[in-house]
């Protein structure tokens, strides 16, 4: 959390290219890498604390609560930038954009204060007492559970890839000359979509406790394939209300997977290796799915048209579905019993 806060604040203080030349973008990339490392470690901790401390019969719901931080962050970040753009006017490009990055230190301080007051879970405490904690957990989990690490990354393709299309690429798409929406409308639509997820993510996390996480997640991948072409067809109507409702409704597909995802991945690893295994699998997806998605979509749109992006989404759905079906469903097992992972 400290790494995230310091990296964000330094981005807010970073001089521009007019001052330090090419060093500016180089330093920005380095700071973004540090942010990625920070979130990679923090995600596992927040999910495992929620899941292992909570009611074991409701692990899907308990583990979904940290996931709600994504739409909360999206709402806060979008609104902060919008308000500062209005308040600072022409000065936004000079200093206005820096304010949210500097203010993030306050959020990190609050988060750190909360985290330091949460005790380790009883599951891990028992391992500490018996000295069964791996000295090199990441190395150990790769040796013992390589299948689960790879499948955890691949199953996120049908979740993380469309999420970046729904929230990042869509802004560029609907504000293009072809669609003609304003950036104000685009940011407002994405904010409304994030508000949908505030309720949808915990709901689908809860639903996974009833119907099984693998079954629900697989259904989400199938839904992605079904909506791939209608999604862009509806955006192409150019009708503001249709576009707004489309951007909001497709988030239900994302929530259908993102809600149960944390428990689905975390349950795939035994207690002593759960932190490293879940974090490794989860963050590897950023390399193969999330990060490249807007870039690939931009290239496909330019060279082949929006239909190619829909096909790209269907391929992602197929990858996610195959990985999900290959991963054992441990929704009902006792995650404290390491014998269940042998």
VOBA-1610 file (N, C-alpha, C; in pm, whole numbers, padded with zeros to 5 digits, always signed):
BEGIN
Unk+00083-00120+00000Unk+00000+00000+00000Unk+00087+00125+00000Unk+00197+00119+00073Unk+00291+00233+00074Unk+00350+00252-00065Unk+00387+00142-00130Unk+00442+00152-00265Unk+00342+00217-00361Unk+00215+00179-00350Unk+00112+00238-00435Unk+00098+00387-00409Unk+00094+00425-00281Unk+00076+00566-00247Unk+00191+00653-00292Unk+00314+00605-00269Unk+00431+00684-00308Unk+00441+00694-00461Unk+00413+00584-00531Unk+00419+00585-00677Unk+00317+00683-00735Unk+00195+00680-00681Unk+00090+00769-00730Unk+00125+00916-00704Unk+00177+00943-00585Unk+00213+01081-00552Unk+00326+01131-00641Unk+00421+01044-00670Unk+00533+01084-00756Unk+00487+01112-00899Unk+00383+01039-00944Unk+00326+01069-01076Unk+00269+01211-01075Unk+00204+01247-00965Unk+00149+01382-00952Unk+00255+01490-00949Unk+00376+01455-00910Unk+00486+01552-00903Unk+00579+01547-01024Unk+00554+01453-01114Unk+00644+01429-01225Unk+00648+01549-01322Unk+00768+01603-01349Unk+00778+01712-01448Unk+00743+01661-01588Unk+00706+01753-01676Unk+00670+01715-01812Unk+00790+01707-01904Unk+00766+01668-02029Unk+00875+01655-02126Unk+00941+01789-02157Unk+00866+01898-02141Unk+00924+02029-02167Unk+01035+02062-02068Unk+01030+01997-01950Unk+01128+02024-01845Unk+01243+01923-01846Unk+01209+01794-01852Unk+01314+01692-01841Unk+01322+01602-01964Unk+01250+01635-02070Unk+01261+01562-02195Unk+01211+01420-02188Unk+01280+01329-02254Unk+01236+01190-02266Unk+01235+01118-02132Unk+01302+01173-02032Unk+01301+01111-01899Unk+01161+01109-01839Unk+01076+01204-01880Unk+00940+01210-01825Unk+00859+01085-01856Unk+00844+01045-01983Unk+00769+00922-02010Unk+00837+00797-01955Unk+00971+00796-01952Unk+01042+00680-01897Unk+01010+00664-01748Unk+01016+00774-01675Unk+00985+00770-01531Unk+00838+00735-01508Unk+00750+00784-01596Unk+00608+00752-01583Unk+00584+00602-01597Unk+00649+00541-01694Unk+00634+00396-01713Unk+00688+00320-01592Unk+00802+00364-01539Unk+00859+00298-01421Unk+00763+00307-01302Unk+00704+00424-01282Unk+00610+00442-01171Unk+00484+00358-01192Unk+00438+00346-01316Unk+00322+00262-01343Unk+00354+00115-01318Unk+00477+00073-01347Unk+00518-00065-01319Unk+00516-00089-01168Unk+00566+00008-01092Unk+00564-00004-00945Unk+00420-00011-00894Unk+00330+00065-00955Unk+00189+00056-00916Unk+00135-00084-00943Unk+00175-00141-01058Unk+00129-00275-01091Unk+00180-00380-00994Unk+00306-00366-00954Unk+00363-00459-00854Unk+00288-00445-00722Unk+00257-00321-00686Unk+00188-00296-00559Unk+00049-00357-00558Unk-00027-00336-00665Unk-00163-00390-00668Unk-00160-00542-00677Unk-00053-00596-00739Unk-00040-00741-00747Unk-00030-00806-00610Unk+00043-00742-00520Unk+00055-00796-00384Unk-00065-00765-00299Unk-00125-00650-00319Unk-00236-00607-00234Unk-00364-00684-00262Unk-00387-00720-00389Unk-00511-00789-00422Unk-00523-00920-00345Unk-00419-01001-00346Unk-00425-01130-00277Unk-00454-01111-00129Unk-00384-01016-00067Unk-00403-00996+00077Unk-00545-00957+00111Unk-00602-00863+00036Unk-00737-00816+00068Unk-00840-00927+00047Unk-00824-01003-00061Unk-00920-01110-00089Unk-00911-01222+00015Unk-00788-01262+00049Unk-00773-01373+00143Unk-00820-01336+00282Unk-00793-01214+00325Unk-00841-01171+00456Unk-00994-01174+00461Unk-01057-01128+00353Unk-01203-01128+00349Unk-01259-01269+00344Unk-01199-01354+00260Unk-01253-01487+00240Unk-01227-01578+00360Unk-01106-01573+00417Unk-01071-01665+00525Unk-01130-01624+00660Unk-01152-01493+00679Unk-01214-01448+00803Unk-01366-01463+00798Unk-01423-01461+00679Unk-01568-01462+00666Unk-01629-01600+00684Unk-01762-01606+00673Unk-01837-01731+00681Unk-01793-01822+00566Unk-01742-01939+00599Unk-01689-02029+00496Unk-01797-02082+00403Unk-01922-02073+00442Unk-02030-02114+00352Unk-02065-02003+00253Unk-02005-01886+00274Unk-02035-01772+00186Unk-01905-01710+00133Unk-01813-01796+00097Unk-01682-01748+00052Unk-01692-01664-00075Unk-01784-01698-00163Unk-01800-01619-00285Unk-01838-01476-00255Unk-01933-01457-00164Unk-01975-01323-00126Unk-01864-01250-00051Unk-01801-01319+00045Unk-01696-01254+00125Unk-01580-01207+00037Unk-01538-01291-00057Unk-01423-01256-00142Unk-01459-01152-00247Unk-01590-01133-00272Unk-01631-01036-00374Unk-01622-00892-00325Unk-01621-00872-00192Unk-01622-00735-00141Unk-01497-00655-00181Unk-01375-00713-00174Unk-01261-00636-00225Unk-01272-00603-00373Unk-01342-00689-00449Unk-01362-00663-00592Unk-01444-00537-00617Unk-01528-00502-00522Unk-01611-00382-00535Unk-01523-00257-00539Unk-01400-00270-00491Unk-01308-00156-00496Unk-01282-00107-00637Unk-01296-00194-00737Unk-01272-00154-00877Unk-01375-00052-00923Unk-01507-00081-00913Unk-01602+00023-00954Unk-01599+00147-00865Unk-01568+00130-00736Unk-01557+00247-00649Unk-01443+00337-00697Unk-01330+00274-00726Unk-01216+00351-00777Unk-01245+00416-00911Unk-01320+00343-00995Unk-01355+00398-01127Unk-01445+00520-01112Unk-01540+00512-01021Unk-01631+00625-00997Unk-01555+00744-00940Unk-01475+00718-00836Unk-01401+00827-00772Unk-01302+00891-00869Unk-01229+00807-00943Unk-01130+00860-01036Unk-01192+00941-01148Unk-01299+00888-01207Unk-01365+00958-01317Unk-01426+01089-01271Unk-01494+01084-01156Unk-01558+01206-01105Unk-01454+01310-01062Unk-01346+01264-01002Unk-01241+01357-00959Unk-01182+01430-01080Unk-01153+01355-01184Unk-01097+01415-01305Unk-01197+01510-01371Unk-01325+01471-01373Unk-01428+01555-01434Unk-01445+01687-01359Unk-01452+01678-01226Unk-01470+01799-01145Unk-01349+01892-01155Unk-01230+01832-01154Unk-01109+01915-01165Unk-01096+01976-01303Unk-01142+01905-01405Unk-01139+01961-01540Unk-01229+02084-01549Unk-01343+02077-01480Unk-01435+02192-01478Unk-01377+02306-01394Unk-01323+02269-01275Unk-01274+02372-01182Unk-01148+02441-01231Unk-01058+02366-01291Unk-00930+02424-01332Unk-00933+02482-01473Unk-01034+02442-01551Unk-01046+02498-01685Unk-00925+02469-01772Unk-00871+02573-01831Unk-00756+02558-01921Unk-00630+02513-01847Unk-00630+02529-01715Unk-00512+02490-01637Unk-00509+02341-01604Unk-00612+02267-01649Unk-00619+02125-01616Unk-00495+02050-01666Unk-00454+02078-01790Unk-00337+02010-01846Unk-00208+02051-01779Unk-00206+02168-01712Unk-00085+02216-01646Unk-00070+02157-01506Unk-00177+02165-01425Unk-00167+02118-01286Unk-00292+02045-01235Unk-00407+02068-01296Unk-00531+02011-01244Unk-00530+01859-01235Unk-00472+01792-01336Unk-00472+01647-01338Unk-00386+01588-01228Unk-00295+01670-01171Unk-00203+01619-01069Unk-00271+01600-00932Unk-00376+01676-00908Unk-00439+01678-00775Unk-00487+01540-00730Unk-00561+01463-00813Unk-00606+01331-00766Unk-00491+01236-00730Unk-00381+01245-00804Unk-00266+01158-00774Unk-00206+01193-00638Unk-00196+01321-00609Unk-00143+01362-00479Unk-00241+01329-00367Unk-00370+01347-00395Unk-00473+01320-00293Unk-00484+01172-00261Unk-00434+01085-00350Unk-00443+00941-00325Unk-00365+00900-00200Unk-00270+00984-00158Unk-00197+00954-00035Unk-00290+00944+00085Unk-00396+01023+00083Unk-00494+01019+00193Unk-00564+00883+00195Unk-00607+00836+00077Unk-00675+00706+00069Unk-00583+00593+00112Unk-00458+00600+00071Unk-00362+00497+00110Unk-00339+00499+00260Unk-00334+00618+00317Unk-00317+00630+00462Unk-00432+00566+00538Unk-00554+00590+00492Unk-00671+00529+00556Unk-00667+00378+00540Unk-00635+00331+00419Unk-00628+00187+00395Unk-00521+00119+00480Unk-00407+00185+00494Unk-00298+00129+00574Unk-00337+00123+00721Unk-00406+00225+00767Unk-00452+00229+00907Unk-00546+00112+00935Unk-00635+00083+00840Unk-00729-00028+00856Unk-00654-00161+00852Unk-00566-00177+00753Unk-00497-00304+00733Unk-00412-00344+00853Unk-00343-00248+00914Unk-00255-00278+01027Unk-00331-00321+01151Unk-00462-00301+01150Unk-00544-00341+01264Unk-00620-00471+01242Unk-00594-00536+01129Unk-00658-00664+01100Unk-00559-00776+01128Unk-00599-00869+01213Unk-00512-00981+01249Unk-00506-01081+01134Unk-00399-01164+01133Unk-00391-01271+01035Unk-00505-01371+01058Unk-00549-01437+00954Unk-00659-01532+00966Unk-00615-01655+01045Unk-00714-01725+01100Unk-00684-01844+01181Unk-00620-01953+01096Unk-00655-01959+00966Unk-00597-02062+00879Unk-00446-02044+00867Unk-00403-01921+00846Unk-00259-01896+00833Unk-00191-01903+00969Unk-00260-01860+01074Unk-00202-01863+01208Unk-00163-02006+01247Unk-00246-02103+01208Unk-00214-02243+01240Unk-00088-02288+01167Unk-00071-02243+01044Unk+00050-02278+00969Unk+00174-02215+01033Unk+00159-02092+01080Unk+00271-02024+01145Unk+00312-02096+01273Unk+00214-02146+01346Unk+00243-02216+01471Unk+00318-02346+01445Unk+00283-02413+01338Unk+00347-02542+01307Unk+00464-02528+01211Unk+00502-02403+01181Unk+00615-02374+01093Unk+00603-02443+00957Unk+00482-02437+00897Unk+00459-02500+00767Unk+00453-02398+00653Unk+00496-02276+00680Unk+00492-02172+00577Unk+00612-02188+00483Unk+00587-02185+00354Unk+00694-02201+00255Unk+00789-02082+00258Unk+00919-02110+00247Unk+01017-02001+00247Unk+01012-01922+00117Unk+00988-01991+00006Unk+00976-01926-00126Unk+00840-01966-00185Unk+00732-01905-00138Unk+00597-01949-00178Unk+00569-01940-00327Unk+00619-01836-00394Unk+00593-01824-00538Unk+00661-01936-00614Unk+00788-01965-00579Unk+00860-02075-00643Unk+00790-02207-00614Unk+00746-02224-00490Unk+00682-02348-00449Unk+00549-02369-00521Unk+00470-02263-00536Unk+00339-02278-00599Unk+00354-02306-00748Unk+00458-02251-00811Unk+00482-02279-00952Unk+00523-02425-00970Unk+00598-02480-00875Unk+00641-02620-00882Unk+00524-02715-00860Unk+00442-02684-00759Unk+00338-02777-00717Unk+00203-02757-00786Unk+00174-02635-00828Unk+00042-02606-00886Unk+00053-02522-01014Unk+00137-02561-01110Unk+00150-02482-01232Unk+00021-02474-01312Unk-00055-02584-01313Unk-00182-02587-01387Unk-00277-02481-01334Unk-00289-02472-01202Unk-00382-02376-01143Unk-00338-02232-01170Unk-00207-02206-01168Unk-00157-02071-01195Unk-00192-02029-01338Unk-00164-02117-01433Unk-00190-02086-01575Unk-00339-02071-01601Unk-00419-02162-01547Unk-00563-02155-01570Unk-00626-02033-01503Unk-00572-01994-01387Unk-00622-01873-01320Unk-00601-01749-01407Unk-00487-01747-01476Unk-00459-01635-01567Unk-00548-01640-01690Unk-00563-01758-01749Unk-00638-01770-01873Unk-00788-01750-01854Unk-00841-01792-01740Unk-00985-01774-01721Unk-01023-01627-01709Unk-00924-01542-01675Unk-00951-01400-01665Unk-00958-01330-01802Unk-00920-01402-01907Unk-00925-01342-02040Unk-01067-01299-02074Unk-01165-01380-02037Unk-01305-01347-02069Unk-01364-01244-01974Unk-01289-01204-01874Unk-01334-01099-01780Unk-01256-00971-01797Unk-01124-00979-01792Unk-01044-00857-01792Unk-01037-00791-01929Unk-01027-00871-02034Unk-01021-00815-02169Unk-01145-00731-02201Unk-01267-00783-02185Unk-01383-00699-02214Unk-01398-00582-02118Unk-01350-00596-01994Unk-01363-00486-01899Unk-01290-00362-01950Unk-01170-00381-02006Unk-01096-00267-02059Unk-01163-00211-02185Unk-01232-00297-02258Unk-01307-00248-02373Unk-01430-00169-02326Unk-01496-00219-02221Unk-01617-00155-02168Unk-01589-00019-02104Unk-01470-00004-02045Unk-01445+00116-01963Unk-01340+00211-02021Unk-01252+00162-02106Unk-01145+00246-02161Unk-01162+00269-02310Unk-01162+00160-02386Unk-01172+00173-02531Unk-01305+00237-02572Unk-01411+00208-02497Unk-01543+00259-02535Unk-01548+00412-02535Unk-01468+00474-02449Unk-01465+00621-02445Unk-01413+00676-02577Unk-01305+00616-02625Unk-01249+00658-02754Unk-01346+00627-02868Unk-01410+00512-02858Unk-01498+00467-02967Unk-01619+00557-02984Unk-01689+00587-02875Unk-01813+00664-02889Unk-01789+00814-02905Unk-01667+00860-02876Unk-01636+01002-02899Unk-01570+01026-03034Unk-01557+00919-03113Unk-01501+00934-03247Unk-01600+01009-03336Unk-01553+01051-03450Unk-01639+01124-03543Unk-01755+01038-03592Unk-01736+00908-03595Unk-01841+00818-03643Unk-01963+00819-03551Unk-01939+00811-03418Unk-02050+00809-03322Unk-02085+00951-03278Unk-01983+01029-03244Unk-02005+01171-03216Unk-02049+01209-03077Unk-02033+01122-02978Unk-02068+01158-02841Unk-01960+01247-02780Unk-01997+01329-02682Unk-01900+01415-02615Unk-01825+01335-02508Unk-01708+01386-02468Unk-01632+01318-02363Unk-01706+01325-02230Unk-01779+01432-02207Unk-01858+01444-02084Unk-01960+01331-02076Unk-02028+01306-02187Unk-02126+01197-02193Unk-02057+01063-02173Unk-01943+01043-02237Unk-01871+00916-02228Unk-01829+00886-02084Unk-01773+00986-02015Unk-01731+00966-01877Unk-01853+00941-01786Unk-01962+01010-01813Unk-02083+00990-01733Unk-02138+00849-01752Unk-02133+00799-01876Unk-02183+00664-01904Unk-02099+00559-01832Unk-01967+00575-01835Unk-01879+00480-01766Unk-01901+00485-01616Unk-01926+00605-01562Unk-01954+00619-01420Unk-02083+00546-01383Unk-02186+00561-01465Unk-02312+00490-01441Unk-02292+00339-01447Unk-02209+00295-01540Unk-02180+00152-01551Unk-02110+00100-01426Unk-02019+00180-01372Unk-01950+00141-01249Unk-02048+00132-01133Unk-02148+00221-01131Unk-02249+00219-01025Unk-02329+00088-01030Unk-02352+00036-01150Unk-02421-00093-01164Unk-02342-00203-01095Unk-02211-00199-01111Unk-02126-00303-01054Unk-02116-00298-00902Unk-02143-00183-00844Unk-02142-00174-00698Unk-02237-00277-00637Unk-02345-00305-00707Unk-02445-00399-00658Unk-02433-00536-00725Unk-02392-00536-00852Unk-02388-00661-00927Unk-02274-00753-00882Unk-02159-00697-00849Unk-02044-00780-00810Unk-02074-00862-00684Unk-02118-00801-00573Unk-02151-00884-00456Unk-02269-00977-00480Unk-02363-00936-00565Unk-02477-01025-00593Unk-02429-01154-00659Unk-02345-01141-00762Unk-02297-01260-00831Unk-02199-01339-00744Unk-02127-01270-00655Unk-02045-01343-00559Unk-02131-01428-00469Unk-02241-01371-00423Unk-02338-01444-00340Unk-02401-01559-00418Unk-02438-01533-00544Unk-02502-01636-00625Unk-02409-01755-00647Unk-02278-01728-00655Unk-02183-01838-00677Unk-02178-01933-00559Unk-02214-01885-00439Unk-02220-01973-00323Unk-02335-02072-00335Unk-02433-02040-00417Unk-02550-02125-00432Unk-02540-02219-00553Unk-02495-02165-00664Unk-02495-02245-00788Unk-02358-02300-00823Unk-02254-02256-00753Unk-02118-02300-00785Unk-02045-02196-00867Unk-01920-02172-00831Unk-01845-02065-00896Unk-01809-02097-01042Unk-01766-02219-01066Unk-01725-02253-01202Unk-01844-02244-01298Unk-01960-02290-01256Unk-02078-02286-01342Unk-02117-02143-01375Unk-02118-02056-01276Unk-02156-01917-01297Unk-02053-01845-01383Unk-01926-01872-01358Unk-01820-01806-01434Unk-01824-01849-01581Unk-01848-01977-01605Unk-01859-02027-01741Unk-01976-01962-01814Unk-02085-01942-01743Unk-02201-01875-01802Unk-02165-01732-01843Unk-02086-01664-01760Unk-02043-01529-01793Unk-01961-01525-01921Unk-01876-01625-01941Unk-01795-01631-02064Unk-01884-01653-02186Unk-01986-01736-02171Unk-02079-01761-02281Unk-02157-01634-02316Unk-02198-01560-02212Unk-02271-01435-02234Unk-02185-01336-02313Unk-02054-01332-02283Unk-01964-01243-02357Unk-01968-01274-02506Unk-01964-01402-02542Unk-01967-01440-02683Unk-02100-01400-02749Unk-02208-01412-02672Unk-02341-01380-02725Unk-02357-01231-02753Unk-02301-01145-02667Unk-02324-01001-02680Unk-02217-00931-02764Unk-02115-01003-02810Unk-02002-00939-02878Unk-02045-00854-02997Unk-02130-00905-03083Unk-02175-00828-03199Unk-02286-00728-03164Unk-02388-00768-03085Unk-02490-00670-03047Unk-02435-00549-02972Unk-02328-00568-02895Unk-02269-00458-02818Unk-02230-00342-02910Unk-02153-00370-03012Unk-02109-00263-03103Unk-02222-00216-03193Unk-02313-00307-03228Unk-02428-00266-03311Unk-02512-00161-03238Unk-02530-00178-03109Unk-02608-00082-03030Unk-02533+00050-03013Unk-02401+00043-02992Unk-02323+00166-02982Unk-02328+00243-03113Unk-02331+00171-03224Unk-02329+00235-03355Unk-02459+00306-03390Unk-02565+00286-03311Unk-02690+00357-03339Unk-02674+00507-03322Unk-02580+00549-03236Unk-02559+00691-03212Unk-02666+00755-03127Unk-02758+00675-03073Unk-02867+00727-02989Unk-02818+00731-02844Unk-02811+00849-02782Unk-02752+00860-02648Unk-02811+00764-02545Unk-02943+00752-02539Unk-03004+00664-02440Unk-02967+00518-02465Unk-02967+00477-02590Unk-02930+00339-02624Unk-02785+00312-02586Unk-02698+00407-02615Unk-02556+00391-02581Unk-02537+00383-02430Unk-02604+00470-02357Unk-02593+00471-02211Unk-02638+00338-02153Unk-02754+00289-02195Unk-02807+00163-02142Unk-02717+00046-02181Unk-02661+00050-02301Unk-02571-00057-02346Unk-02446-00064-02259Unk-02385+00052-02235Unk-02263+00058-02154Unk-02291+00011-02011Unk-02409+00040-01962Unk-02445-00002-01826Unk-02475-00151-01818Unk-02553-00200-01915Unk-02599-00339-01908Unk-02485-00439-01930Unk-02389-00406-02018Unk-02281-00502-02043Unk-02195-00525-01918Unk-02202-00433-01823Unk-02125-00453-01700Unk-02178-00571-01620Unk-02302-00612-01647Unk-02355-00729-01579Unk-02278-00854-01622Unk-02238-00859-01749Unk-02156-00971-01795Unk-02024-00974-01720Unk-01962-00857-01706Unk-01835-00850-01632Unk-01854-00891-01487Unk-01960-00841-01425Unk-01986-00872-01283Unk-02013-01020-01262Unk-02075-01083-01362Unk-02107-01225-01352Unk-01979-01308-01333Unk-01869-01258-01386Unk-01741-01327-01370Unk-01658-01267-01258Unk-01659-01135-01249Unk-01572-01068-01151Unk-01619-01092-01007Unk-01750-01110-00988Unk-01802-01137-00854Unk-01747-01265-00794Unk-01763-01380-00862Unk-01712-01506-00807Unk-01565-01531-00832Unk-01501-01446-00913Unk-01364-01473-00957Unk-01263-01484-00844Unk-01271-01394-00747Unk-01172-01393-00639Unk-01172-01526-00563Unk-01292-01573-00527Unk-01300-01701-00455Unk-01261-01817-00546Unk-01302-01813-00672Unk-01270-01919-00767Unk-01119-01939-00779Unk-01045-01829-00788Unk-00900-01837-00800Unk-00836-01875-00667Unk-00876-01807-00558Unk-00814-01830-00427Unk-00835-01973-00379Unk-00953-02030-00407Unk-00983-02167-00364Unk-00900-02271-00437Unk-00830-02230-00541Unk-00753-02325-00621Unk-00618-02358-00560Unk-00583-02292-00449Unk-00450-02311-00388Unk-00464-02340-00238Unk-00376-02424-00183Unk-00379-02453-00039Unk-00339-02329+00041Unk-00368-02330+00169Unk-00350-02212+00254Unk-00210-02154+00248Unk-00108-02238+00260Unk+00029-02189+00265Unk+00077-02126+00136Unk+00012-02159+00025Unk+00054-02107-00105Unk-00054-02022-00171Unk-00161-01996-00099Unk-00277-01927-00156Unk-00245-01783-00194Unk-00173-01715-00109Unk-00140-01573-00137Unk-00060-01560-00266Unk+00050-01638-00276Unk+00135-01629-00394Unk+00068-01684-00519Unk-00001-01797-00507Unk-00064-01858-00623Unk-00176-01773-00681Unk-00263-01724-00593Unk-00375-01641-00639Unk-00325-01511-00702Unk-00228-01447-00636Unk-00176-01321-00688Unk-00104-01339-00820Unk-00028-01449-00833Unk+00047-01474-00956Unk-00048-01499-01073Unk-00146-01586-01052Unk-00241-01615-01158Unk-00324-01494-01197Unk-00368-01420-01097Unk-00453-01302-01120Unk-00379-01196-01201Unk-00254-01169-01164Unk-00182-01059-01228Unk-00121-01098-01362Unk-00097-01226-01385Unk-00048-01267-01517Unk-00148-01233-01626Unk-00275-01230-01588Unk-00379-01198-01686Unk-00366-01055-01737Unk-00309-00966-01656Unk-00291-00829-01700Unk-00196-00820-01819Unk-00104-00916-01826Unk-00007-00917-01936Unk-00071-00972-02063Unk-00150-01078-02049Unk-00204-01145-02167Unk-00343-01098-02206Unk-00415-01032-02115Unk-00554-00997-02143Unk-00584-00848-02128Unk-00566-00795-02008Unk-00609-00659-01980Unk-00531-00550-02050Unk-00401-00549-02028Unk-00318-00442-02083Unk-00324-00429-02234Unk-00310-00540-02309Unk-00309-00528-02455Unk-00446-00502-02518Unk-00555-00524-02444Unk-00689-00521-02504Unk-00722-00391-02577Unk-00707-00272-02513Unk-00740-00148-02585Unk-00650-00125-02707Unk-00523-00164-02697Unk-00431-00146-02809Unk-00471-00235-02926Unk-00503-00361-02895Unk-00545-00454-03000Unk-00676-00408-03063Unk-00769-00362-02979Unk-00898-00315-03030Unk-00881-00194-03121Unk-00792-00103-03085Unk-00765+00015-03168Unk-00710-00026-03304Unk-00617-00120-03302Unk-00559-00170-03428Unk-00663-00240-03514Unk-00745-00325-03452Unk-00848-00397-03526Unk-00950-00302-03587Unk-00989-00201-03510Unk-01086-00103-03559Unk-01032-00029-03680Unk-00907+00010-03672Unk-00845+00088-03780Unk-00827+00006-03908Unk-00786-00120-03892Unk-00752-00201-04009Unk-00866-00289-04061Unk-00957-00331-03969Unk-01058-00428-04010Unk-01202-00390-03974Unk-01221-00290-03891Unk-01356-00251-03853Unk-01399-00311-03720Unk-01515-00264-03670Unk-01561-00304-03537Unk-01595-00453-03530Unk-01632-00511-03645Unk-01666-00654-03644Unk-01548-00739-03597Unk-01426-00696-03630Unk-01307-00770-03588Unk-01292-00768-03436Unk-01333-00657-03374Unk-01326-00650-03228Unk-01425-00748-03166Unk-01542-00761-03227Unk-01641-00857-03177Unk-01586-01000-03185Unk-01518-01031-03295Unk-01457-01164-03308Unk-01348-01182-03202Unk-01273-01075-03175Unk-01170-01076-03071Unk-01233-01108-02935Unk-01350-01050-02908Unk-01421-01077-02783Unk-01467-01223-02775Unk-01513-01277-02887Unk-01558-01417-02889Unk-01441-01512-02864Unk-01326-01480-02921Unk-01206-01562-02896Unk-01170-01557-02748Unk-01175-01437-02689Unk-01148-01423-02546Unk-01246-01503-02463Unk-01373-01504-02504Unk-01474-01581-02432Unk-01443-01730-02439Unk-01397-01777-02555Unk-01364-01919-02571Unk-01246-01959-02484Unk-01144-01872-02478Unk-01027-01899-02394Unk-01069-01906-02247Unk-01146-01806-02203Unk-01191-01804-02064Unk-01278-01923-02028Unk-01367-01962-02120Unk-01455-02076-02095Unk-01375-02205-02083Unk-01280-02226-02174Unk-01199-02348-02172Unk-01119-02358-02043Unk-01058-02247-02001Unk-00978-02246-01879Unk-01066-02271-01756Unk-01184-02214-01755Unk-01276-02232-01642Unk-01318-02377-01628Unk-01353-02440-01740Unk-01397-02579-01736Unk-01283-02674-01699Unk-01159-02633-01725Unk-01044-02717-01692Unk-01002-02704-01546Unk-01052-02600-01479Unk-01015-02576-01338Unk-01116-02646-01247Unk-01070-02727-01152Unk-01163-02794-01061Unk-01246-02693-00981Unk-01372-02727-00961Unk-01460-02640-00882Unk-01449-02680-00735Unk-01391-02591-00655Unk-01372-02619-00513Unk-01464-02533-00427Unk-01579-02498-00481Unk-01673-02411-00408Unk-01717-02470-00275Unk-01724-02603-00269Unk-01781-02668-00150Unk-01677-02739-00063Unk-01550-02730-00096Unk-01450-02803-00017Unk-01412-02724+00108Unk-01346-02791+00199Unk-01289-02726+00317Unk-01150-02675+00278Unk-01136-02543+00262Unk-01008-02489+00214Unk-00898-02499+00318Unk-00932-02536+00442Unk-00829-02557+00544Unk-00765-02693+00533Unk-00827-02783+00454Unk-00776-02920+00439Unk-00683-02927+00318Unk-00553-02926+00342Unk-00457-02929+00231Unk-00463-03058+00152Unk-00521-03164+00210Unk-00532-03290+00138Unk-00622-03278+00017Unk-00711-03179+00017Unk-00802-03160-00096Unk-00731-03106-00218Unk-00606-03066-00202Unk-00530-03007-00313Unk-00424-03103-00368Unk-00427-03226-00323Unk-00327-03324-00369Unk-00383-03412-00479
//
